Amino acid sequence: MTAQHIEPEGPLIPRPERTPAALRVALAQVAPHRLADMERQKDEAIALAASAGSLGPIVQFLETWAVAVEIARQPSAAARLRAAEYTAQTSDREAPVWRIAMDEIHTLHAAARDSLVDE
């Protein structure tokens, strides 16, 4: 007898605080393959903030990764995003399926941002 994989209905982990450390810990749990990108973008955001004399790049960095974690902690949303990203990357931009995939990506990101505002 083989065990069946049962998809959890709720989030894999609790929603983290919107700090670099908390987002990094959460990302390590739900999408560890993205940690290097996060660290690179954090370094870029800090450098840009220092050169611009503004916290804007850091705030944007935190928003971007809070949304990424929000999607990744929801298995169904993460699967939909992966499928849409694959379709967008492998389809001709003139094909209707490319636009559908891009709309799905936008919808998932917007829903994640909205859920973060509601917290």
N, C-alpha and C positions, 0 to 999 in steps of 0.2 A: 504494500500500500504506500502511495506517495502522498506527501503533505501538499495541500493546496495553498497557494499564496493568497492571503486575504488582504485586500486593500483597506487600510484604515480610512474611516469616513472623515475624521477630523484632521487637524494639523499634526504633523509629526513631532513638532516641538512647540513650546510656548513662544509667543511673539517676543523677540528680544527688545531690550531698550535700544534707542537709536544712538548708540555710542560706537566708536570704532572697535573697541574690545568686545562688546556684546555681539555686534554684528559678525565679527570674525569667528567667535565661538559658535554662533548659530550656523554660519556658513560651513564651518568645519563639520557640522553634524549633518546638514542636508545637501550640500553640494561642495564637497572638499576639492573637487577638480577645479573650482573657480577661485581658490584662495590666492594663487599667484596673481591673477588679474586684479583681485581686490587690493592686494598689497601694492602692486604697481600703480593703480589708480589713486591709492591713498597718498603715495609719495608724490605723484603728479599734482594732486589737489593741494597738498601742503606747499609745494614749491610755487604753484600758481598763486595761492593765497598770499604767500610772503612777497612775491614780486608785485602783486596787484595791491597789496595793503588792504585786503578785503577777506572776510570770512566766507564770502559767497561760494568759492570753489569747494570749501570743506562742507558747507551745508548741502551743496549739490551732490557731493560724494556720499554723504550719509543718506540722502534721499534715494539715490540710485541703488545703493546696496540694501537699504531697508526694503525697497520694492523687490529686489532680486530674492532676498530671503523670504519675503512674504509669499512669493510665488513658489519658491522651492520647498517651503514647509507644508504646502498643500499638494499631495501627490497627484490629484487629478489636474490641477492647474499646471503643475510642472510637466506632466506628460503632454498636455495640450500645447504648451509652449515649445517643448522639444520638437513635436510633430510639425508645428507651424514654422519654426526656424529651419528645420530640415527642408520643408517644401519651398520656403523662400530662397534658400541657398542653392537648391538644385533645379529650380524652375526658371524658365525664361521670363524676364520682366514684362513681356508683352502678353503672357498667358494669363487668363482670368484666375487660375489657381494661385498665381503669385500674389495678386491683389487680395484674394481671400485670406491667404496666409498672413499677409502684412496686417490686414484688418484684425485677425485673431490675435496677433502679437500686441497690437495697440490696445485691443479690448482687455487682454489679460493684464497688461501694465496699468491701464487706467483703473481697473477693478482693484488691483493691489494698492495703488495710491489712495483710492477712495476708502478702502478698508483701514488704511493707516490713519487717515484723517478722522475716522469715526471712533478711534480708540480712546 
